[in-house]
Amino acid sequence: MPEFKGLIRSKLPTAGTTIFSIMSGLAQQTGAINLSQGFPDFPVSEELMRLVYENMRKGHNQYAPMPGLLSLRERIAEKMERRFGAKYNPETEITITAGGTQALYAAITALIHEEDEVIVIEPAYDSYNPAIELAGGKAVHVNLEPPDYKVAWAKVKKLITPKTKMILINSPHNPTGAVLTEEDMQQLDELTRANDIIVLSDEVYEHIIFDGLQHNSVAKYPSLAQRSMIVYSFGKTFHATGWKCGYCVGPANLMKEFRKVHQFMVFSVNTPLQFALEEYMREPAHYNGLEKFYQEKRDYFRSLLEGSAFKILPCSGSYFQLLDYSALSNEKDTDYAIRLTKEYGIASIPVSVFYNVPRDYHLLRFCFAKSNETLEKAAACLHKVKA
């Protein structure tokens, strides 16, 4: 096909192929074990798959309502009240989305205008900054540092200006595995209440939290909840990331604006999945046991790495483990990740790419949402790595 000869003004001139696609592609090319992209390699529940198939056979194959199946939104409302004591109206305050990333994009697009500022806490999931840029806003970055990745709220406060419209948070945190505490939420509440700022809270790993810690959703704090949009993921919770199904909750006046954008992005979301998820969620045990399941994965992976040359950083949530390779090499993390993939057969994600301006602490992110067999093979590869 001949190329277009006219002027193209890119809306994302600095954007290229995501590191997730690059590293997964390299893993496929080389036959390496892929612990880079965050997806499980164990099966989805047989019961849940059966429900999807049954609902297809029942004829639930046409458009769902724009905000999502009401009965599914009712199950979500029940879950939010049971877990966080938060009451959301399923008709006006919950919307089913085509995954967490679409929900984040719709929220940013709906609420951010030209020259609005959004405070982004980095390292951060790579969809945040492009969405803000496409909305005409400006991302203002607060950097976290290893090993604990605590938010310095005094720094956040100094960055607030009359143009600050939103603060974007993520807990449990990708890529670091850090989690926000009750004290963090209190400071966030104080800052946003004093400055009339919206909170966009990415909580897709809500059920993947360890060591007896509790997930401090913004939904638990009434004054925060009234100015917050919260994003969740069925894919992360039910090991089905390829289904791209999630949801967003928030107060009716914010959700009204969210739906204006949502309807023109996707209109509605996969219908038989929604019917299946509604039936599956009637049993809370289907999602309440994830903490134990993933802590066993985390602990097993960490035990397998004992005696290797990598330093294991703390991980309180999510299904990602950071490893410090500074005792092995002074190479840039992007170069080192590629070399590990090609020479040792193990693919990871360099953490510097999660910063707007790369900050290289010689850290790599590994996904442990894998079968024990995969984790054992990966650990064997990592034990072979020498300085």
C-alpha positions, 0 to 999 in steps of 0.5 A, a space after each residue: 500500500 502506498 504511504 500517505 503523502 500529507 502532513 501527519 501531526 502525531 498526538 503522541 510524538 514520543 510514544 513507540 511500541 510499549 515495553 510490554 510488547 517488546 519484551 513479550 515479543 523478544 521472549 517469543 522469538 528466543 523461546 525465553 520464559 516470559 515473566 515480563 507481561 503481567 498475565 497468568 499462565 494457569 487456567 481460568 475457572 472451569 465453572 466461569 468458562 462454563 457460565 460464559 459458554 452457557 450464556 452464549 448458548 442462551 442467546 446473550 450475544 447482542 449489545 449489553 446496556 451501555 453502562 453494563 448489565 444491571 444485575 452485574 452492577 448490583 453484584 458489584 454494589 453488594 461487593 463494595 458495601 461488604 468489603 468497604 462499607 461503601 454504598 454505590 447506586 448500581 444504576 448511576 454510580 457503576 459502569 462496566 468497562 472493556 478492562 481497566 485501561 479503558 476505564 482509566 482512559 475514559 475517566 481522564 478524558 471525561 474529567 481533564 481539560 486543556 492545561 489541567 494538571 494531573 499529579 502522577 506518582 511514579 513509577 507508573 503504569 504506562 497508560 497514564 501519561 499518554 491519556 493525560 496528554 491526549 486529553 490536553 492535560 499536563 502530567 506532573 510527576 512525583 518520584 518514588 524511590 526503592 526499597 519501600 516506595 513510600 509516597 512523600 506527601 509533603 512533595 505532593 503538596 508542593 506540586 499542587 497549583 490552581 491548575 491541579 485537577 486530579 491525583 492518580 494513585 495505584 495500590 497495590 502498586 504496579 510495578 513495585 508491589 507497595 501498598 498505601 496505608 491508612 495514613 497515606 489515605 488520610 493525607 490524600 484526603 486532607 490534600 484533595 479536600 482542601 484543594 477540590 481535587 479529583 482522585 483517580 484510583 487504580 485498584 485493579 490488584 485489590 485482592 492481591 495483597 499479602 502478610 495480613 495487610 488490608 486493601 485501603 481503597 478510597 471507597 473506605 473513606 467517605 470524604 475521599 469516595 465522594 471525589 474519587 473514581 475507582 477502577 477495577 479489573 475482572 481480568 486480574 481477579 479471575 485470571 482472565 486478562 485477555 477478556 478485557 473486562 472491568 468496571 469503574 465506580 464513582 459518585 453519580 455526577 462524576 460517573 455521568 461525565 464518565 459515561 458520556 465518554 465511555 459510550 463513544 469509546 466502546 458503547 458496551 462490553 462483552 455481553 455473555 461475559 457480563 451474564 457469566 460474571 454476574 452468576 459467578 460473583 454470587 459466591 464471594 468465595 470466588 474472589 475472597 481467597 486470592 490473597 492466600 493463593 497469590 501469597 503462596 505464589 510470591 513466597 514460593 518464587 522468593 524461596 526459589 531465588 534464595 542463594 541467587 545473586 539477585 537482591 529481593 525487594 519487598 513485595 506487599 501486593 500485586 503479582 510482581 516481584 522486583 529484583 536488584 541486579 546491581 551486584 551483577 552488572 552496571 548495565 542500564 536496566 533496559 540493556 540488561 533485561 534484553 541480555 537476560 532474555 537472550 542469554 539466560 532465557 528469562 524475560 522481565 521488565 526494566 523498571 526505569 521505563 515506568 518513569 516519565 524521565 527514566 530513573 535506573 536503580 538497576 531493578 527488573 520486574 518479574 511476574 509471579 502469576 505463573 504455575 509452580 513449574 514455570 516459576 521453578 524454571 525461571 528461578 533456575 535461569 536466574 540462578 545461572 546469572 553471574 557477574 
